[in-house]
């Protein structure tokens, strides 16, 4: 896979000498292992004072020193990523089953709702849990407090998603309620794990701030989602219109969105081999996003609805503009310029994030197009979050596999060698084609276009699943030869 290949000069001794002479810190050694000599120890990072009187490393990726010792067992993150890949396939199947109502979907039980939640809960949230449980202990230099709790979250959460999706699709209210309870318990445990990690975090204030906002948003989403699920059974904690007005923005922009933005400040510089973005602008972006979410929360209770939603969108636009400015600068200044198809998906996801805000403004101003709410959902969920996440996963999965396989004494495999093959090219073409066809389905109000788009997306999701299986098999093969922990997945 060409996108994981090394920069031609990034890891050369001459380049490092020039960086040292100029007083520059060497980029992170925790970037994909084909970025340089995988057996070379990272150079000690410069330190800067922490407000609490501790020394904090500030070089790009310096938080990754000693990362091997803070890795979870390979079975934990790969279990989450594998489940997400399987839910990805199931989501397209459910969309095909619900294609008749998909182009003008406005709510209600059925396979369209099941497809939506197989993507949001099954793919996006499952991946977010697995990635954050692994990345945050490394980023915040915290020891992994428990290896059993993340596994418990998985075994509660994934059956809950299956039950909830089936309950929505069949439909079966008791099954939906049972799934909602399992999901809520699992996410509550996850929230405790996340809070424990954040409370002891050192450095990376922008990342930590974004994750705290995501944590608060998750709490709001849990209350709103349980209210919606149990409204079908006659019980609720919030009025249904209020719960719905909170659920969509706080789930997509609040929980998943803030996690995506926050973890991007780790992942994008790490993969591009660039310096970390300016913390000040990142914190301003975070503050503006918080203001936008607060305005949406007040509007959900019927207070100055149009004015507050327009103000929220305006604040969101500035927050996103600042974030994208930092991300594009990191990519432009990075030592690895060609990040391949995986980062083409990331860039397309960023464009879809901006487009989703335009669609949100159209809804707030009541633009007369019946398909606008559905188009907004497509841009937000499939266009931004799913596209961005799949692009990042194409980097994270082989990268973590390489790290787990490198625990032996042999030379570790490169991420590119673990991911080589045509699967990701097929996935890219199918994913983008599916988005285009589904957009046409909404514009033309065509169930047949929705079916075709779902079938194309299904082929792409199966290609992505094949990529994941291939990486795991190659990791296990390397681990079995060297007797490392990778063989225990």
Secondary structure as the mmCIF struct_conf table of DSSP 4:
data_model
#
loop_
_struct_conf.conf_type_id
_struct_conf.id
_struct_conf.beg_label_comp_id
_struct_conf.beg_label_asym_id
_struct_conf.beg_label_seq_id
_struct_conf.end_label_comp_id
_struct_conf.end_label_asym_id
_struct_conf.end_label_seq_id
HELX_RH_3T_P HELX_RH_3T_P1 UNK A 2 UNK A 4
BEND BEND1 UNK A 5 UNK A 5
HELX_LH_PP_P HELX_LH_PP_P1 UNK A 6 UNK A 7
TURN_TY1_P TURN_TY1_P1 UNK A 8 UNK A 11
HELX_RH_AL_P HELX_RH_AL_P1 UNK A 13 UNK A 21
TURN_TY1_P TURN_TY1_P2 UNK A 22 UNK A 23
HELX_LH_PP_P HELX_LH_PP_P2 UNK A 24 UNK A 28
TURN_TY1_P TURN_TY1_P3 UNK A 29 UNK A 30
BEND BEND2 UNK A 31 UNK A 31
HELX_RH_3T_P HELX_RH_3T_P2 UNK A 33 UNK A 35
BEND BEND3 UNK A 36 UNK A 36
TURN_TY1_P TURN_TY1_P4 UNK A 38 UNK A 39
BEND BEND4 UNK A 40 UNK A 40
HELX_LH_PP_P HELX_LH_PP_P3 UNK A 41 UNK A 46
STRN STRN1 UNK A 47 UNK A 49
TURN_TY1_P TURN_TY1_P5 UNK A 51 UNK A 52
BEND BEND5 UNK A 53 UNK A 53
STRN STRN2 UNK A 55 UNK A 57
BEND BEND6 UNK A 59 UNK A 59
TURN_TY1_P TURN_TY1_P6 UNK A 60 UNK A 61
HELX_RH_3T_P HELX_RH_3T_P3 UNK A 62 UNK A 64
TURN_TY1_P TURN_TY1_P7 UNK A 65 UNK A 66
HELX_RH_3T_P HELX_RH_3T_P4 UNK A 67 UNK A 70
HELX_LH_PP_P HELX_LH_PP_P4 UNK A 71 UNK A 73
HELX_RH_AL_P HELX_RH_AL_P2 UNK A 74 UNK A 97
TURN_TY1_P TURN_TY1_P8 UNK A 98 UNK A 98
HELX_RH_AL_P HELX_RH_AL_P3 UNK A 99 UNK A 102
TURN_TY1_P TURN_TY1_P9 UNK A 103 UNK A 104
BEND BEND7 UNK A 107 UNK A 107
BEND BEND8 UNK A 109 UNK A 110
HELX_RH_AL_P HELX_RH_AL_P4 UNK A 111 UNK A 117
HELX_RH_PI_P HELX_RH_PI_P1 UNK A 118 UNK A 125
HELX_RH_AL_P HELX_RH_AL_P5 UNK A 126 UNK A 139
TURN_TY1_P TURN_TY1_P10 UNK A 140 UNK A 141
BEND BEND9 UNK A 147 UNK A 148
HELX_RH_AL_P HELX_RH_AL_P6 UNK A 149 UNK A 170
TURN_TY1_P TURN_TY1_P11 UNK A 171 UNK A 171
HELX_RH_AL_P HELX_RH_AL_P7 UNK A 173 UNK A 199
TURN_TY1_P TURN_TY1_P12 UNK A 200 UNK A 200
BEND BEND10 UNK A 203 UNK A 203
HELX_RH_AL_P HELX_RH_AL_P8 UNK A 205 UNK A 231
TURN_TY1_P TURN_TY1_P13 UNK A 232 UNK A 234
BEND BEND11 UNK A 237 UNK A 238
HELX_RH_AL_P HELX_RH_AL_P9 UNK A 240 UNK A 249
HELX_RH_PI_P HELX_RH_PI_P2 UNK A 250 UNK A 257
HELX_RH_AL_P HELX_RH_AL_P10 UNK A 258 UNK A 272
TURN_TY1_P TURN_TY1_P14 UNK A 273 UNK A 273
HELX_LH_PP_P HELX_LH_PP_P5 UNK A 275 UNK A 278
HELX_RH_AL_P HELX_RH_AL_P11 UNK A 279 UNK A 300
TURN_TY1_P TURN_TY1_P15 UNK A 301 UNK A 302
BEND BEND12 UNK A 303 UNK A 304
HELX_RH_AL_P HELX_RH_AL_P12 UNK A 305 UNK A 333
BEND BEND13 UNK A 334 UNK A 335
HELX_RH_AL_P HELX_RH_AL_P13 UNK A 340 UNK A 364
TURN_TY1_P TURN_TY1_P16 UNK A 365 UNK A 366
BEND BEND14 UNK A 368 UNK A 368
TURN_TY1_P TURN_TY1_P17 UNK A 370 UNK A 371
HELX_RH_AL_P HELX_RH_AL_P14 UNK A 372 UNK A 377
HELX_RH_PI_P HELX_RH_PI_P3 UNK A 378 UNK A 386
HELX_RH_AL_P HELX_RH_AL_P15 UNK A 387 UNK A 405
TURN_TY1_P TURN_TY1_P18 UNK A 406 UNK A 407
BEND BEND15 UNK A 408 UNK A 410
HELX_LH_PP_P HELX_LH_PP_P6 UNK A 411 UNK A 414
HELX_RH_AL_P HELX_RH_AL_P16 UNK A 415 UNK A 419
BEND BEND16 UNK A 421 UNK A 422
HELX_RH_AL_P HELX_RH_AL_P17 UNK A 423 UNK A 444
TURN_TY1_P TURN_TY1_P19 UNK A 445 UNK A 445
HELX_RH_AL_P HELX_RH_AL_P18 UNK A 447 UNK A 482
TURN_TY1_P TURN_TY1_P20 UNK A 483 UNK A 483
HELX_RH_3T_P HELX_RH_3T_P5 UNK A 485 UNK A 488
#
